[in-house]
Amino acid sequence: MNKYQDALIPNPLASDRQYERFYCLDISGLEDMELTDELNYLRAHLWGLPPIHWARERVFLLEEEMKKRKGNPRHDFRIQYTKIAEGIKV
């Protein structure tokens, strides 16, 4: 890894998942919790970044997706817990 490479920016040549993340193609498929986690994580790192940094565009698109989901009355914007697998007794 290049010492000058920004750790916030995914490498689009490394994998399909990082390619989708680099070009912000994965945003609509994020779970609600993943969306808010990434948004809060990136907001904290915006301080001191140049105005054309990749993270600023990503935060803008994440905020737009959040507004779209909150404006949709059919979208259930609650924490979605995973179901316990059958056969496991709690």
PyMOL Python script that loads the backbone (N, CA, C, O; Angstrom):
from pymol import cmd

cmd.read_pdbstr("""\
ATOM      1  N   MET A   1       0.854  -1.182   0.000  1.00  0.00           N
ATOM      2  CA  MET A   1       0.000   0.000   0.000  1.00  0.00           C
ATOM      3  C   MET A   1       0.892   1.236   0.000  1.00  0.00           C
ATOM      4  O   MET A   1       1.852   1.330   0.766  1.00  0.00           O
ATOM      5  N   ASN A   2       0.563   2.157  -0.855  1.00  0.00           N
ATOM      6  CA  ASN A   2       1.296   3.396  -0.977  1.00  0.00           C
ATOM      7  C   ASN A   2       1.086   4.229   0.290  1.00  0.00           C
ATOM      8  O   ASN A   2      -0.039   4.354   0.773  1.00  0.00           O
ATOM      9  N   LYS A   3       2.169   4.797   0.825  1.00  0.00           N
ATOM     10  CA  LYS A   3       2.019   5.556   2.070  1.00  0.00           C
ATOM     11  C   LYS A   3       1.237   6.844   1.869  1.00  0.00           C
ATOM     12  O   LYS A   3       0.774   7.445   2.839  1.00  0.00           O
ATOM     13  N   TYR A   4       1.085   7.272   0.628  1.00  0.00           N
ATOM     14  CA  TYR A   4       0.330   8.491   0.348  1.00  0.00           C
ATOM     15  C   TYR A   4      -1.126   8.203  -0.014  1.00  0.00           C
ATOM     16  O   TYR A   4      -1.905   9.131  -0.227  1.00  0.00           O
ATOM     17  N   GLN A   5      -1.493   6.936  -0.084  1.00  0.00           N
ATOM     18  CA  GLN A   5      -2.869   6.578  -0.414  1.00  0.00           C
ATOM     19  C   GLN A   5      -3.779   6.891   0.777  1.00  0.00           C
ATOM     20  O   GLN A   5      -3.448   6.589   1.923  1.00  0.00           O
ATOM     21  N   ASP A   6      -4.894   7.482   0.493  1.00  0.00           N
ATOM     22  CA  ASP A   6      -5.865   7.832   1.526  1.00  0.00           C
ATOM     23  C   ASP A   6      -6.590   6.572   1.991  1.00  0.00           C
ATOM     24  O   ASP A   6      -7.100   5.810   1.170  1.00  0.00           O
ATOM     25  N   ALA A   7      -6.636   6.351   3.297  1.00  0.00           N
ATOM     26  CA  ALA A   7      -7.260   5.141   3.842  1.00  0.00           C
ATOM     27  C   ALA A   7      -8.779   5.156   3.703  1.00  0.00           C
ATOM     28  O   ALA A   7      -9.405   4.097   3.735  1.00  0.00           O
ATOM     29  N   LEU A   8      -9.390   6.338   3.549  1.00  0.00           N
ATOM     30  CA  LEU A   8     -10.838   6.418   3.424  1.00  0.00           C
ATOM     31  C   LEU A   8     -11.331   6.009   2.040  1.00  0.00           C
ATOM     32  O   LEU A   8     -12.478   5.590   1.889  1.00  0.00           O
ATOM     33  N   ILE A   9     -10.475   6.128   1.034  1.00  0.00           N
ATOM     34  CA  ILE A   9     -10.886   5.859  -0.340  1.00  0.00           C
ATOM     35  C   ILE A   9     -10.656   4.392  -0.669  1.00  0.00           C
ATOM     36  O   ILE A   9      -9.531   3.908  -0.547  1.00  0.00           O
ATOM     37  N   PRO A  10     -11.698   3.669  -1.084  1.00  0.00           N
ATOM     38  CA  PRO A  10     -11.515   2.265  -1.454  1.00  0.00           C
ATOM     39  C   PRO A  10     -10.758   2.143  -2.771  1.00  0.00           C
ATOM     40  O   PRO A  10     -10.798   3.047  -3.606  1.00  0.00           O
ATOM     41  N   ASN A  11     -10.074   1.028  -2.949  1.00  0.00           N
ATOM     42  CA  ASN A  11      -9.327   0.763  -4.171  1.00  0.00           C
ATOM     43  C   ASN A  11     -10.257   0.026  -5.133  1.00  0.00           C
ATOM     44  O   ASN A  11     -10.588  -1.134  -4.884  1.00  0.00           O
ATOM     45  N   PRO A  12     -10.691   0.667  -6.230  1.00  0.00           N
ATOM     46  CA  PRO A  12     -11.659   0.023  -7.122  1.00  0.00           C
ATOM     47  C   PRO A  12     -11.105  -1.179  -7.876  1.00  0.00           C
ATOM     48  O   PRO A  12     -11.876  -1.955  -8.441  1.00  0.00           O
ATOM     49  N   LEU A  13      -9.798  -1.348  -7.896  1.00  0.00           N
ATOM     50  CA  LEU A  13      -9.198  -2.480  -8.599  1.00  0.00           C
ATOM     51  C   LEU A  13      -9.025  -3.696  -7.701  1.00  0.00           C
ATOM     52  O   LEU A  13      -8.694  -4.779  -8.184  1.00  0.00           O
ATOM     53  N   ALA A  14      -9.242  -3.533  -6.415  1.00  0.00           N
ATOM     54  CA  ALA A  14      -9.003  -4.629  -5.476  1.00  0.00           C
ATOM     55  C   ALA A  14     -10.113  -5.676  -5.497  1.00  0.00           C
ATOM     56  O   ALA A  14      -9.831  -6.872  -5.435  1.00  0.00           O
ATOM     57  N   SER A  15     -11.365  -5.243  -5.584  1.00  0.00           N
ATOM     58  CA  SER A  15     -12.480  -6.193  -5.580  1.00  0.00           C
ATOM     59  C   SER A  15     -13.723  -5.520  -6.149  1.00  0.00           C
ATOM     60  O   SER A  15     -13.776  -4.302  -6.315  1.00  0.00           O
ATOM     61  N   ASP A  16     -14.719  -6.349  -6.441  1.00  0.00           N
ATOM     62  CA  ASP A  16     -15.991  -5.812  -6.944  1.00  0.00           C
ATOM     63  C   ASP A  16     -16.687  -4.966  -5.887  1.00  0.00           C
ATOM     64  O   ASP A  16     -17.300  -3.945  -6.199  1.00  0.00           O
ATOM     65  N   ARG A  17     -16.588  -5.398  -4.640  1.00  0.00           N
ATOM     66  CA  ARG A  17     -17.233  -4.653  -3.555  1.00  0.00           C
ATOM     67  C   ARG A  17     -16.616  -3.262  -3.406  1.00  0.00           C
ATOM     68  O   ARG A  17     -17.341  -2.284  -3.225  1.00  0.00           O
ATOM     69  N   GLN A  18     -15.294  -3.164  -3.478  1.00  0.00           N
ATOM     70  CA  GLN A  18     -14.652  -1.855  -3.370  1.00  0.00           C
ATOM     71  C   GLN A  18     -14.920  -1.003  -4.605  1.00  0.00           C
ATOM     72  O   GLN A  18     -15.006   0.222  -4.506  1.00  0.00           O
ATOM     73  N   TYR A  19     -15.055  -1.640  -5.769  1.00  0.00           N
ATOM     74  CA  TYR A  19     -15.407  -0.907  -6.992  1.00  0.00           C
ATOM     75  C   TYR A  19     -16.777  -0.250  -6.827  1.00  0.00           C
ATOM     76  O   TYR A  19     -16.951   0.932  -7.124  1.00  0.00           O
ATOM     77  N   GLU A  20     -17.750  -1.038  -6.347  1.00  0.00           N
ATOM     78  CA  GLU A  20     -19.092  -0.496  -6.133  1.00  0.00           C
ATOM     79  C   GLU A  20     -19.084   0.604  -5.088  1.00  0.00           C
ATOM     80  O   GLU A  20     -19.805   1.592  -5.225  1.00  0.00           O
ATOM     81  N   ARG A  21     -18.290   0.450  -4.059  1.00  0.00           N
ATOM     82  CA  ARG A  21     -18.216   1.475  -3.003  1.00  0.00           C
ATOM     83  C   ARG A  21     -17.542   2.739  -3.530  1.00  0.00           C
ATOM     84  O   ARG A  21     -17.968   3.848  -3.208  1.00  0.00           O
ATOM     85  N   PHE A  22     -16.488   2.579  -4.341  1.00  0.00           N
ATOM     86  CA  PHE A  22     -15.765   3.735  -4.883  1.00  0.00           C
ATOM     87  C   PHE A  22     -16.683   4.595  -5.744  1.00  0.00           C
ATOM     88  O   PHE A  22     -16.646   5.823  -5.667  1.00  0.00           O
ATOM     89  N   TYR A  23     -17.503   3.946  -6.561  1.00  0.00           N
ATOM     90  CA  TYR A  23     -18.413   4.679  -7.441  1.00  0.00           C
ATOM     91  C   TYR A  23     -19.801   4.878  -6.825  1.00  0.00           C
ATOM     92  O   TYR A  23     -20.731   5.292  -7.519  1.00  0.00           O
ATOM     93  N   CYS A  24     -19.945   4.591  -5.553  1.00  0.00           N
ATOM     94  CA  CYS A  24     -21.173   4.800  -4.778  1.00  0.00           C
ATOM     95  C   CYS A  24     -22.367   4.051  -5.369  1.00  0.00           C
ATOM     96  O   CYS A  24     -23.496   4.539  -5.315  1.00  0.00           O
ATOM     97  N   LEU A  25     -22.122   2.884  -5.925  1.00  0.00           N
ATOM     98  CA  LEU A  25     -23.183   2.066  -6.497  1.00  0.00           C
ATOM     99  C   LEU A  25     -23.854   1.192  -5.446  1.00  0.00           C
ATOM    100  O   LEU A  25     -24.904   0.603  -5.702  1.00  0.00           O
ATOM    101  N   ASP A  26     -23.256   1.106  -4.273  1.00  0.00           N
ATOM    102  CA  ASP A  26     -23.748   0.216  -3.222  1.00  0.00           C
ATOM    103  C   ASP A  26     -24.706   0.892  -2.245  1.00  0.00           C
ATOM    104  O   ASP A  26     -25.266   0.224  -1.375  1.00  0.00           O
ATOM    105  N   ILE A  27     -24.901   2.174  -2.368  1.00  0.00           N
ATOM    106  CA  ILE A  27     -25.649   2.923  -1.355  1.00  0.00           C
ATOM    107  C   ILE A  27     -27.102   2.460  -1.242  1.00  0.00           C
ATOM    108  O   ILE A  27     -27.623   2.319  -0.136  1.00  0.00           O
ATOM    109  N   SER A  28     -27.750   2.227  -2.366  1.00  0.00           N
ATOM    110  CA  SER A  28     -29.162   1.830  -2.301  1.00  0.00           C
ATOM    111  C   SER A  28     -29.340   0.442  -1.694  1.00  0.00           C
ATOM    112  O   SER A  28     -30.431   0.117  -1.228  1.00  0.00           O
ATOM    113  N   GLY A  29     -28.302  -0.375  -1.690  1.00  0.00           N
ATOM    114  CA  GLY A  29     -28.398  -1.713  -1.125  1.00  0.00           C
ATOM    115  C   GLY A  29     -27.988  -1.816   0.329  1.00  0.00           C
ATOM    116  O   GLY A  29     -28.067  -2.897   0.913  1.00  0.00           O
ATOM    117  N   LEU A  30     -27.552  -0.721   0.930  1.00  0.00           N
ATOM    118  CA  LEU A  30     -27.129  -0.747   2.328  1.00  0.00           C
ATOM    119  C   LEU A  30     -28.329  -0.885   3.252  1.00  0.00           C
ATOM    120  O   LEU A  30     -29.388  -0.311   2.999  1.00  0.00           O
ATOM    121  N   GLU A  31     -28.159  -1.641   4.311  1.00  0.00           N
ATOM    122  CA  GLU A  31     -29.175  -1.711   5.360  1.00  0.00           C
ATOM    123  C   GLU A  31     -29.220  -0.358   6.075  1.00  0.00           C
ATOM    124  O   GLU A  31     -28.276   0.427   5.984  1.00  0.00           O
ATOM    125  N   ASP A  32     -30.305  -0.091   6.777  1.00  0.00           N
ATOM    126  CA  ASP A  32     -30.452   1.188   7.473  1.00  0.00           C
ATOM    127  C   ASP A  32     -29.326   1.425   8.474  1.00  0.00           C
ATOM    128  O   ASP A  32     -28.787   2.528   8.566  1.00  0.00           O
ATOM    129  N   MET A  33     -28.980   0.389   9.216  1.00  0.00           N
ATOM    130  CA  MET A  33     -27.933   0.524  10.225  1.00  0.00           C
ATOM    131  C   MET A  33     -26.566   0.767   9.574  1.00  0.00           C
ATOM    132  O   MET A  33     -25.780   1.577  10.064  1.00  0.00           O
ATOM    133  N   GLU A  34     -26.288   0.073   8.485  1.00  0.00           N
ATOM    134  CA  GLU A  34     -25.028   0.276   7.765  1.00  0.00           C
ATOM    135  C   GLU A  34     -24.952   1.691   7.211  1.00  0.00           C
ATOM    136  O   GLU A  34     -23.893   2.318   7.235  1.00  0.00           O
ATOM    137  N   LEU A  35     -26.066   2.188   6.716  1.00  0.00           N
ATOM    138  CA  LEU A  35     -26.128   3.535   6.160  1.00  0.00           C
ATOM    139  C   LEU A  35     -25.818   4.585   7.223  1.00  0.00           C
ATOM    140  O   LEU A  35     -24.996   5.473   6.998  1.00  0.00           O
ATOM    141  N   THR A  36     -26.469   4.485   8.373  1.00  0.00           N
ATOM    142  CA  THR A  36     -26.226   5.473   9.425  1.00  0.00           C
ATOM    143  C   THR A  36     -24.827   5.326  10.023  1.00  0.00           C
ATOM    144  O   THR A  36     -24.193   6.323  10.368  1.00  0.00           O
ATOM    145  N   ASP A  37     -24.344   4.091  10.148  1.00  0.00           N
ATOM    146  CA  ASP A  37     -22.987   3.888  10.674  1.00  0.00           C
ATOM    147  C   ASP A  37     -21.943   4.523   9.771  1.00  0.00           C
ATOM    148  O   ASP A  37     -21.051   5.229  10.243  1.00  0.00           O
ATOM    149  N   GLU A  38     -22.053   4.273   8.474  1.00  0.00           N
ATOM    150  CA  GLU A  38     -21.064   4.836   7.553  1.00  0.00           C
ATOM    151  C   GLU A  38     -21.174   6.349   7.477  1.00  0.00           C
ATOM    152  O   GLU A  38     -20.162   7.046   7.399  1.00  0.00           O
ATOM    153  N   LEU A  39     -22.385   6.852   7.501  1.00  0.00           N
ATOM    154  CA  LEU A  39     -22.587   8.299   7.460  1.00  0.00           C
ATOM    155  C   LEU A  39     -21.954   8.973   8.672  1.00  0.00           C
ATOM    156  O   LEU A  39     -21.245   9.969   8.528  1.00  0.00           O
ATOM    157  N   ASN A  40     -22.203   8.439   9.857  1.00  0.00           N
ATOM    158  CA  ASN A  40     -21.612   9.014  11.068  1.00  0.00           C
ATOM    159  C   ASN A  40     -20.093   8.865  11.088  1.00  0.00           C
ATOM    160  O   ASN A  40     -19.392   9.757  11.565  1.00  0.00           O
ATOM    161  N   TYR A  41     -19.580   7.748  10.577  1.00  0.00           N
ATOM    162  CA  TYR A  41     -18.135   7.535  10.536  1.00  0.00           C
ATOM    163  C   TYR A  41     -17.466   8.544   9.604  1.00  0.00           C
ATOM    164  O   TYR A  41     -16.460   9.157   9.964  1.00  0.00           O
ATOM    165  N   LEU A  42     -18.023   8.713   8.414  1.00  0.00           N
ATOM    166  CA  LEU A  42     -17.392   9.609   7.446  1.00  0.00           C
ATOM    167  C   LEU A  42     -17.531  11.076   7.836  1.00  0.00           C
ATOM    168  O   LEU A  42     -16.623  11.868   7.583  1.00  0.00           O
ATOM    169  N   ARG A  43     -18.651  11.449   8.447  1.00  0.00           N
ATOM    170  CA  ARG A  43     -18.818  12.845   8.871  1.00  0.00           C
ATOM    171  C   ARG A  43     -17.706  13.279   9.816  1.00  0.00           C
ATOM    172  O   ARG A  43     -17.231  14.413   9.750  1.00  0.00           O
ATOM    173  N   ALA A  44     -17.299  12.381  10.682  1.00  0.00           N
ATOM    174  CA  ALA A  44     -16.242  12.718  11.644  1.00  0.00           C
ATOM    175  C   ALA A  44     -14.894  12.930  10.970  1.00  0.00           C
ATOM    176  O   ALA A  44     -14.018  13.583  11.538  1.00  0.00           O
ATOM    177  N   HIS A  45     -14.713  12.393   9.775  1.00  0.00           N
ATOM    178  CA  HIS A  45     -13.424  12.505   9.087  1.00  0.00           C
ATOM    179  C   HIS A  45     -13.386  13.616   8.037  1.00  0.00           C
ATOM    180  O   HIS A  45     -12.369  13.781   7.362  1.00  0.00           O
ATOM    181  N   LEU A  46     -14.455  14.369   7.886  1.00  0.00           N
ATOM    182  CA  LEU A  46     -14.486  15.415   6.867  1.00  0.00           C
ATOM    183  C   LEU A  46     -13.647  16.635   7.225  1.00  0.00           C
ATOM    184  O   LEU A  46     -13.235  17.393   6.347  1.00  0.00           O
ATOM    185  N   TRP A  47     -13.400  16.819   8.501  1.00  0.00           N
ATOM    186  CA  TRP A  47     -12.672  17.996   8.939  1.00  0.00           C
ATOM    187  C   TRP A  47     -11.282  18.032   8.302  1.00  0.00           C
ATOM    188  O   TRP A  47     -10.506  17.087   8.440  1.00  0.00           O
ATOM    189  N   GLY A  48     -10.981  19.106   7.618  1.00  0.00           N
ATOM    190  CA  GLY A  48      -9.659  19.296   7.036  1.00  0.00           C
ATOM    191  C   GLY A  48      -9.464  18.660   5.668  1.00  0.00           C
ATOM    192  O   GLY A  48      -8.394  18.802   5.076  1.00  0.00           O
ATOM    193  N   LEU A  49     -10.467  17.964   5.154  1.00  0.00           N
ATOM    194  CA  LEU A  49     -10.332  17.375   3.824  1.00  0.00           C
ATOM    195  C   LEU A  49     -10.597  18.428   2.757  1.00  0.00           C
ATOM    196  O   LEU A  49     -11.374  19.354   2.987  1.00  0.00           O
ATOM    197  N   PRO A  50      -9.962  18.302   1.594  1.00  0.00           N
ATOM    198  CA  PRO A  50     -10.229  19.266   0.526  1.00  0.00           C
ATOM    199  C   PRO A  50     -11.682  19.174   0.039  1.00  0.00           C
ATOM    200  O   PRO A  50     -12.328  18.140   0.213  1.00  0.00           O
ATOM    201  N   PRO A  51     -12.193  20.244  -0.564  1.00  0.00           N
ATOM    202  CA  PRO A  51     -13.600  20.263  -0.971  1.00  0.00           C
ATOM    203  C   PRO A  51     -13.963  19.220  -2.031  1.00  0.00           C
ATOM    204  O   PRO A  51     -15.137  18.874  -2.164  1.00  0.00           O
ATOM    205  N   ILE A  52     -13.001  18.719  -2.775  1.00  0.00           N
ATOM    206  CA  ILE A  52     -13.307  17.750  -3.830  1.00  0.00           C
ATOM    207  C   ILE A  52     -12.920  16.328  -3.424  1.00  0.00           C
ATOM    208  O   ILE A  52     -12.734  15.473  -4.289  1.00  0.00           O
ATOM    209  N   HIS A  53     -12.801  16.071  -2.157  1.00  0.00           N
ATOM    210  CA  HIS A  53     -12.414  14.742  -1.673  1.00  0.00           C
ATOM    211  C   HIS A  53     -13.549  13.744  -1.887  1.00  0.00           C
ATOM    212  O   HIS A  53     -14.723  14.110  -1.845  1.00  0.00           O
ATOM    213  N   TRP A  54     -13.191  12.488  -2.115  1.00  0.00           N
ATOM    214  CA  TRP A  54     -14.157  11.416  -2.354  1.00  0.00           C
ATOM    215  C   TRP A  54     -15.141  11.283  -1.198  1.00  0.00           C
ATOM    216  O   TRP A  54     -16.326  11.044  -1.429  1.00  0.00           O
ATOM    217  N   ALA A  55     -14.681  11.430   0.027  1.00  0.00           N
ATOM    218  CA  ALA A  55     -15.537  11.236   1.202  1.00  0.00           C
ATOM    219  C   ALA A  55     -16.666  12.273   1.255  1.00  0.00           C
ATOM    220  O   ALA A  55     -17.761  11.966   1.728  1.00  0.00           O
ATOM    221  N   ARG A  56     -16.413  13.488   0.780  1.00  0.00           N
ATOM    222  CA  ARG A  56     -17.464  14.514   0.780  1.00  0.00           C
ATOM    223  C   ARG A  56     -18.606  14.142  -0.160  1.00  0.00           C
ATOM    224  O   ARG A  56     -19.774  14.336   0.177  1.00  0.00           O
ATOM    225  N   GLU A  57     -18.281  13.614  -1.326  1.00  0.00           N
ATOM    226  CA  GLU A  57     -19.320  13.170  -2.259  1.00  0.00           C
ATOM    227  C   GLU A  57     -20.083  11.991  -1.678  1.00  0.00           C
ATOM    228  O   GLU A  57     -21.304  11.907  -1.806  1.00  0.00           O
ATOM    229  N   ARG A  58     -19.360  11.082  -1.041  1.00  0.00           N
ATOM    230  CA  ARG A  58     -20.000   9.900  -0.442  1.00  0.00           C
ATOM    231  C   ARG A  58     -20.975  10.318   0.658  1.00  0.00           C
ATOM    232  O   ARG A  58     -22.083   9.787   0.739  1.00  0.00           O
ATOM    233  N   VAL A  59     -20.570  11.264   1.502  1.00  0.00           N
ATOM    234  CA  VAL A  59     -21.446  11.749   2.579  1.00  0.00           C
ATOM    235  C   VAL A  59     -22.688  12.410   1.987  1.00  0.00           C
ATOM    236  O   VAL A  59     -23.795  12.204   2.484  1.00  0.00           O
ATOM    237  N   PHE A  60     -22.515  13.196   0.941  1.00  0.00           N
ATOM    238  CA  PHE A  60     -23.658  13.840   0.292  1.00  0.00           C
ATOM    239  C   PHE A  60     -24.644  12.793  -0.223  1.00  0.00           C
ATOM    240  O   PHE A  60     -25.851  12.924  -0.019  1.00  0.00           O
ATOM    241  N   LEU A  61     -24.134  11.754  -0.893  1.00  0.00           N
ATOM    242  CA  LEU A  61     -25.009  10.719  -1.437  1.00  0.00           C
ATOM    243  C   LEU A  61     -25.659   9.879  -0.335  1.00  0.00           C
ATOM    244  O   LEU A  61     -26.807   9.456  -0.477  1.00  0.00           O
ATOM    245  N   LEU A  62     -24.939   9.636   0.752  1.00  0.00           N
ATOM    246  CA  LEU A  62     -25.527   8.913   1.885  1.00  0.00           C
ATOM    247  C   LEU A  62     -26.651   9.728   2.526  1.00  0.00           C
ATOM    248  O   LEU A  62     -27.688   9.178   2.896  1.00  0.00           O
ATOM    249  N   GLU A  63     -26.442  11.039   2.657  1.00  0.00           N
ATOM    250  CA  GLU A  63     -27.484  11.900   3.214  1.00  0.00           C
ATOM    251  C   GLU A  63     -28.712  11.937   2.309  1.00  0.00           C
ATOM    252  O   GLU A  63     -29.842  11.933   2.795  1.00  0.00           O
ATOM    253  N   GLU A  64     -28.495  11.972   1.004  1.00  0.00           N
ATOM    254  CA  GLU A  64     -29.623  11.964   0.066  1.00  0.00           C
ATOM    255  C   GLU A  64     -30.409  10.657   0.153  1.00  0.00           C
ATOM    256  O   GLU A  64     -31.638  10.661   0.099  1.00  0.00           O
ATOM    257  N   GLU A  65     -29.695   9.541   0.289  1.00  0.00           N
ATOM    258  CA  GLU A  65     -30.369   8.250   0.446  1.00  0.00           C
ATOM    259  C   GLU A  65     -31.159   8.213   1.750  1.00  0.00           C
ATOM    260  O   GLU A  65     -32.260   7.663   1.796  1.00  0.00           O
ATOM    261  N   MET A  66     -30.601   8.798   2.810  1.00  0.00           N
ATOM    262  CA  MET A  66     -31.296   8.847   4.095  1.00  0.00           C
ATOM    263  C   MET A  66     -32.578   9.676   3.975  1.00  0.00           C
ATOM    264  O   MET A  66     -33.619   9.276   4.495  1.00  0.00           O
ATOM    265  N   LYS A  67     -32.513  10.822   3.298  1.00  0.00           N
ATOM    266  CA  LYS A  67     -33.703  11.654   3.102  1.00  0.00           C
ATOM    267  C   LYS A  67     -34.752  10.913   2.280  1.00  0.00           C
ATOM    268  O   LYS A  67     -35.949  11.000   2.555  1.00  0.00           O
ATOM    269  N   LYS A  68     -34.287  10.184   1.269  1.00  0.00           N
ATOM    270  CA  LYS A  68     -35.210   9.444   0.419  1.00  0.00           C
ATOM    271  C   LYS A  68     -35.931   8.360   1.216  1.00  0.00           C
ATOM    272  O   LYS A  68     -37.134   8.155   1.053  1.00  0.00           O
ATOM    273  N   ARG A  69     -35.196   7.676   2.066  1.00  0.00           N
ATOM    274  CA  ARG A  69     -35.811   6.616   2.874  1.00  0.00           C
ATOM    275  C   ARG A  69     -36.751   7.192   3.922  1.00  0.00           C
ATOM    276  O   ARG A  69     -37.809   6.615   4.176  1.00  0.00           O
ATOM    277  N   LYS A  70     -36.396   8.305   4.528  1.00  0.00           N
ATOM    278  CA  LYS A  70     -37.270   8.910   5.544  1.00  0.00           C
ATOM    279  C   LYS A  70     -38.520   9.503   4.920  1.00  0.00           C
ATOM    280  O   LYS A  70     -39.566   9.563   5.566  1.00  0.00           O
ATOM    281  N   GLY A  71     -38.425   9.946   3.664  1.00  0.00           N
ATOM    282  CA  GLY A  71     -39.574  10.527   2.985  1.00  0.00           C
ATOM    283  C   GLY A  71     -40.529   9.496   2.425  1.00  0.00           C
ATOM    284  O   GLY A  71     -41.651   9.831   2.046  1.00  0.00           O
ATOM    285  N   ASN A  72     -40.101   8.254   2.369  1.00  0.00           N
ATOM    286  CA  ASN A  72     -40.945   7.193   1.833  1.00  0.00           C
ATOM    287  C   ASN A  72     -41.784   6.599   2.965  1.00  0.00           C
ATOM    288  O   ASN A  72     -41.229   5.980   3.873  1.00  0.00           O
ATOM    289  N   PRO A  73     -43.103   6.772   2.934  1.00  0.00           N
ATOM    290  CA  PRO A  73     -43.927   6.247   4.039  1.00  0.00           C
ATOM    291  C   PRO A  73     -43.943   4.723   4.104  1.00  0.00           C
ATOM    292  O   PRO A  73     -44.269   4.159   5.148  1.00  0.00           O
ATOM    293  N   ARG A  74     -43.602   4.054   3.021  1.00  0.00           N
ATOM    294  CA  ARG A  74     -43.606   2.588   3.018  1.00  0.00           C
ATOM    295  C   ARG A  74     -42.325   1.995   3.586  1.00  0.00           C
ATOM    296  O   ARG A  74     -42.278   0.805   3.901  1.00  0.00           O
ATOM    297  N   HIS A  75     -41.284   2.815   3.720  1.00  0.00           N
ATOM    298  CA  HIS A  75     -40.014   2.296   4.233  1.00  0.00           C
ATOM    299  C   HIS A  75     -40.052   2.246   5.757  1.00  0.00           C
ATOM    300  O   HIS A  75     -40.328   3.251   6.412  1.00  0.00           O
ATOM    301  N   ASP A  76     -39.780   1.095   6.302  1.00  0.00           N
ATOM    302  CA  ASP A  76     -39.763   0.904   7.753  1.00  0.00           C
ATOM    303  C   ASP A  76     -38.361   1.243   8.247  1.00  0.00           C
ATOM    304  O   ASP A  76     -37.447   0.427   8.123  1.00  0.00           O
ATOM    305  N   PHE A  77     -38.184   2.438   8.805  1.00  0.00           N
ATOM    306  CA  PHE A  77     -36.861   2.931   9.189  1.00  0.00           C
ATOM    307  C   PHE A  77     -36.573   2.624  10.655  1.00  0.00           C
ATOM    308  O   PHE A  77     -36.223   3.516  11.427  1.00  0.00           O
ATOM    309  N   ARG A  78     -36.720   1.385  11.023  1.00  0.00           N
ATOM    310  CA  ARG A  78     -36.383   0.946  12.369  1.00  0.00           C
ATOM    311  C   ARG A  78     -35.214  -0.013  12.288  1.00  0.00           C
ATOM    312  O   ARG A  78     -34.876  -0.513  11.215  1.00  0.00           O
ATOM    313  N   ILE A  79     -34.611  -0.261  13.418  1.00  0.00           N
ATOM    314  CA  ILE A  79     -33.515  -1.220  13.458  1.00  0.00           C
ATOM    315  C   ILE A  79     -34.075  -2.592  13.106  1.00  0.00           C
ATOM    316  O   ILE A  79     -35.038  -3.057  13.716  1.00  0.00           O
ATOM    317  N   GLN A  80     -33.472  -3.224  12.131  1.00  0.00           N
ATOM    318  CA  GLN A  80     -33.932  -4.530  11.706  1.00  0.00           C
ATOM    319  C   GLN A  80     -32.989  -5.585  12.265  1.00  0.00           C
ATOM    320  O   GLN A  80     -31.855  -5.737  11.812  1.00  0.00           O
ATOM    321  N   TYR A  81     -33.483  -6.300  13.251  1.00  0.00           N
ATOM    322  CA  TYR A  81     -32.680  -7.329  13.881  1.00  0.00           C
ATOM    323  C   TYR A  81     -32.707  -8.590  13.029  1.00  0.00           C
ATOM    324  O   TYR A  81     -33.715  -8.906  12.396  1.00  0.00           O
ATOM    325  N   THR A  82     -31.610  -9.292  13.022  1.00  0.00           N
ATOM    326  CA  THR A  82     -31.575 -10.544  12.278  1.00  0.00           C
ATOM    327  C   THR A  82     -32.339 -11.605  13.055  1.00  0.00           C
ATOM    328  O   THR A  82     -32.370 -11.582  14.285  1.00  0.00           O
ATOM    329  N   LYS A  83     -32.940 -12.513  12.348  1.00  0.00           N
ATOM    330  CA  LYS A  83     -33.722 -13.568  12.977  1.00  0.00           C
ATOM    331  C   LYS A  83     -32.786 -14.661  13.483  1.00  0.00           C
ATOM    332  O   LYS A  83     -31.773 -14.971  12.854  1.00  0.00           O
ATOM    333  N   ILE A  84     -33.129 -15.219  14.589  1.00  0.00           N
ATOM    334  CA  ILE A  84     -32.353 -16.331  15.146  1.00  0.00           C
ATOM    335  C   ILE A  84     -32.614 -17.553  14.290  1.00  0.00           C
ATOM    336  O   ILE A  84     -33.753 -17.826  13.910  1.00  0.00           O
ATOM    337  N   ALA A  85     -31.561 -18.280  13.990  1.00  0.00           N
ATOM    338  CA  ALA A  85     -31.700 -19.463  13.149  1.00  0.00           C
ATOM    339  C   ALA A  85     -32.554 -20.513  13.841  1.00  0.00           C
ATOM    340  O   ALA A  85     -32.559 -20.641  15.065  1.00  0.00           O
ATOM    341  N   GLU A  86     -33.273 -21.258  13.015  1.00  0.00           N
ATOM    342  CA  GLU A  86     -34.118 -22.309  13.560  1.00  0.00           C
ATOM    343  C   GLU A  86     -33.243 -23.375  14.215  1.00  0.00           C
ATOM    344  O   GLU A  86     -32.148 -23.673  13.736  1.00  0.00           O
ATOM    345  N   GLY A  87     -33.718 -23.924  15.274  1.00  0.00           N
ATOM    346  CA  GLY A  87     -32.964 -24.976  15.951  1.00  0.00           C
ATOM    347  C   GLY A  87     -32.115 -24.467  17.106  1.00  0.00           C
ATOM    348  O   GLY A  87     -31.619 -25.255  17.911  1.00  0.00           O
ATOM    349  N   ILE A  88     -31.948 -23.151  17.188  1.00  0.00           N
ATOM    350  CA  ILE A  88     -31.171 -22.587  18.285  1.00  0.00           C
ATOM    351  C   ILE A  88     -32.153 -22.125  19.358  1.00  0.00           C
ATOM    352  O   ILE A  88     -33.045 -21.322  19.083  1.00  0.00           O
ATOM    353  N   LYS A  89     -31.995 -22.611  20.534  1.00  0.00           N
ATOM    354  CA  LYS A  89     -32.858 -22.237  21.653  1.00  0.00           C
ATOM    355  C   LYS A  89     -32.153 -21.160  22.476  1.00  0.00           C
ATOM    356  O   LYS A  89     -30.980 -21.289  22.828  1.00  0.00           O
ATOM    357  N   VAL A  90     -32.877 -20.127  22.762  1.00  0.00           N
ATOM    358  CA  VAL A  90     -32.305 -19.032  23.557  1.00  0.00           C
ATOM    359  C   VAL A  90     -32.888 -19.073  24.941  1.00  0.00           C
ATOM    360  O   VAL A  90     -32.546 -18.241  25.781  1.00  0.00           O
TER     361      VAL A  90
END
""", "prot")
cmd.dss("prot")
cmd.show_as("cartoon", "prot")
cmd.util.cbc("prot")
cmd.orient("prot")
